Amino acid sequence: MNWINGLNPQTAFIIFCAVKVVAAFAILMFMVAYIVLVERKVCAYIQDRYGPNRVGPFGLLQPAADAVKAFLKEDFTPAHVHKVFFWMAPALAMIPAILNIAVIPFGSQIGSQKMIIADLNIGILYVFGIASISVYSILLAGYASNSKYPLIGGVRATAQIVSYEVAMALCIVPVLISAGTMNLREIVEAQAGGFLNWFVFKQPLAFAIFLGAAFAETNRTPFDLPEAEQELAGGYNVEYSSIKFAMFFMGEYANMIIASAMITTLFFGGWTLPLFGLDKPAQTLTAGIAHIAIFLAKVVFFLIVFIWTRWMLPRFRYDQLMRLGWKYFVPLSFANIAVTAFLMWAKK
């Protein structure tokens, strides 16, 4: 580290930022690869099967085999599709998740460097603004495929994501009121000091709505109507193959990771743990690494919740899905805002 101490502060800052960007992207891609393996293992366990266990010890190299297969398969583009949009859609599937990594605080600090790539004062607005782009990927895929099943899947996804974005945005307003900030790092710090300071205990209704909306936003069961295999033969991605299909697949799991990271940040204290002094900014390298490990452990827990739910619950009908969003989640979110605002006013 002596050579870094010899650099001017601006150069050192740029180097640390580059390291954080590369590390965050590498961890995201690693988690995308292995959460697929975890899902297949959990699915097999629930269905009393073995799951992948041939490629490498305990099947641990299965993600690498899947990646090689995706790259080597023929990349076929049907003649009847709108080619430019058909090619754009898979790329848009991954972009929102990659961009949203930038504002999520995955640790406190190491040395003088905050463990966040971009510490924005409007971080939560950035997340919702970028996340809204993901609907274009599915909509373009459905339209560009020029086929009825993908088009129905794209239309379903558009209505579903737009509807649940409203509930998701409204349900976090009480959290922002309680924390007094839209900066994600400061929201985490507002939850330090004990388990009861976590917003999951202060705002349980907001957490329940956010969790349900997160399932809908990521198109996971019981909200997976855009790709319902039994009804739409795979939905919006039915015309895709090879690496393009894999990018949709990766995008879904990357969005799951970002959703889990947001749940952790907003409701479960982020990197904090009110034990052994780990709810305060790190003063040592060991504490800094421990904070990152705590954050990742919480994220993995919610990923397991996503996976378990998929294999335990049936899919909603489409009218049930829309009714839940507009007739229950949105009104309850408004009511929660009103109650929280009244209680905050009454305390003053």
Secondary structure, DSSP 8 states (H G I E B T S, - for coil): -HHHHTS-HHHHHHHHHHHHHHHHHHHHHHHHHHHHHHHHHHHHHHTT---S-SSSGGGTTHHHHHHHHHHHS-----TTS-HHHHHHHHHHHHHHHHHHGGG---SSEETTEES-S---TTHHHHHHHHHTTHHHHHHHHHHHTTSHHHHHHHHHHHHHHHHHHHHHHHHTHHHHHHHT-S-HHHHHHTTTTSGGGSHHHH-HHHHHHHHHHHHHHTT-TTS-GGG-HHHHTTGGGTT--HHHHHHHHHHHHHHHHHHHHHHHHHHS-TT-BTTTTBTS--SSHHHHHHHHHHHHHHHHHHHHHHHHHHTTS----HHHHHHIIIIIIHHHHHHHHHHHHHHHHHH-
